[in-house]
């Protein structure tokens, strides 16, 4: 069928294996849930300061803290890194 078809088929096969947890040699990182309000308070920032420092809107931060929404994807990964070492993240962003 051609190289394009073979490439697409290989990619789909890999994606299916990955989704089924059968990927070989790939470690999947699953970030933990973060109590955003507790994290923000622990590092001593207001909602406005936290949002500005880490690049999220205040409205989004408030939704996370109230539990209306849950951080996902890259935002959740960033929150996990902040939780682990907030000074390092702030230094990296300055």
C-alpha positions as CSV (number, residue, x, y, z in Angstrom):
1,X,0.0,0.0,0.0
2,X,2.9,2.3,0.4
3,X,5.1,3.9,3.0
4,X,2.5,6.4,4.2
5,X,0.0,3.6,5.0
6,X,2.7,1.6,6.8
7,X,3.7,4.6,8.9
8,X,0.1,5.3,9.9
9,X,-0.5,1.7,10.7
10,X,2.6,1.4,12.8
11,X,1.7,4.6,14.7
12,X,-1.8,3.4,15.3
13,X,-0.6,0.0,16.5
14,X,1.9,1.7,18.9
15,X,-0.9,4.0,20.2
16,X,-3.2,1.0,20.8
17,X,-0.5,-0.8,22.7
18,X,0.3,2.2,24.7
19,X,-3.3,2.8,25.7
20,X,-3.6,-0.9,26.7
21,X,-0.5,-0.6,28.9
22,X,1.4,-3.0,26.7
23,X,4.1,-0.5,25.5
24,X,7.6,-1.9,25.7
25,X,10.3,0.3,27.1
26,X,7.9,3.2,27.8
27,X,7.2,4.4,31.3
28,X,4.0,6.2,31.6
29,X,4.0,9.1,34.1
30,X,0.6,9.5,35.9
31,X,0.6,12.7,37.9
32,X,-1.0,12.7,41.3
33,X,-3.9,14.9,42.2
34,X,-2.8,18.1,44.0
35,X,-4.7,20.1,46.6
36,X,-4.1,23.4,44.9
37,X,-5.4,25.6,47.8
38,X,-3.2,23.8,50.3
39,X,-0.2,24.0,48.0
40,X,-0.7,27.8,47.4
41,X,-1.1,28.4,51.1
42,X,2.0,26.3,51.9
43,X,4.1,28.5,49.7
44,X,2.5,31.7,51.1
45,X,1.0,33.2,48.0
46,X,-2.3,34.8,47.3
47,X,-4.5,33.5,44.5
48,X,-3.4,36.5,42.4
49,X,0.3,35.9,43.1
50,X,0.1,32.2,42.4
51,X,-1.8,32.6,39.2
52,X,0.5,35.3,37.9
53,X,3.7,33.4,38.9
54,X,2.7,30.1,37.3
55,X,0.8,31.3,34.3
56,X,-2.8,30.4,35.0
57,X,-5.8,32.7,35.2
58,X,-7.1,33.6,38.6
59,X,-10.5,32.2,37.5
60,X,-9.0,28.8,36.7
61,X,-7.2,28.8,40.0
62,X,-10.4,29.5,41.8
63,X,-12.2,26.7,40.0
64,X,-9.4,24.3,40.9
65,X,-9.5,25.4,44.6
66,X,-13.3,25.1,44.8
67,X,-13.3,21.7,43.1
68,X,-15.4,22.9,40.2
69,X,-12.7,21.7,37.8
70,X,-9.6,19.5,38.2
71,X,-6.2,20.4,36.7
72,X,-5.3,18.1,33.9
73,X,-2.4,17.4,31.5
74,X,0.5,19.8,31.6
75,X,-1.1,21.9,34.3
76,X,-1.3,18.9,36.6
77,X,2.3,18.0,35.9
78,X,3.4,21.6,36.7
79,X,1.4,21.5,39.9
80,X,3.1,18.3,40.9
81,X,6.6,19.8,40.2
82,X,5.6,22.9,42.2
83,X,4.5,20.7,45.1
84,X,7.7,18.8,45.0
85,X,10.1,21.8,44.8
86,X,8.4,25.2,44.6
87,X,11.7,27.2,45.0
88,X,13.2,25.4,42.0
89,X,10.2,26.1,39.8
90,X,10.1,29.8,40.8
91,X,13.9,30.1,40.1
92,X,13.4,28.4,36.7
93,X,10.7,30.9,35.8
94,X,12.5,34.0,36.9
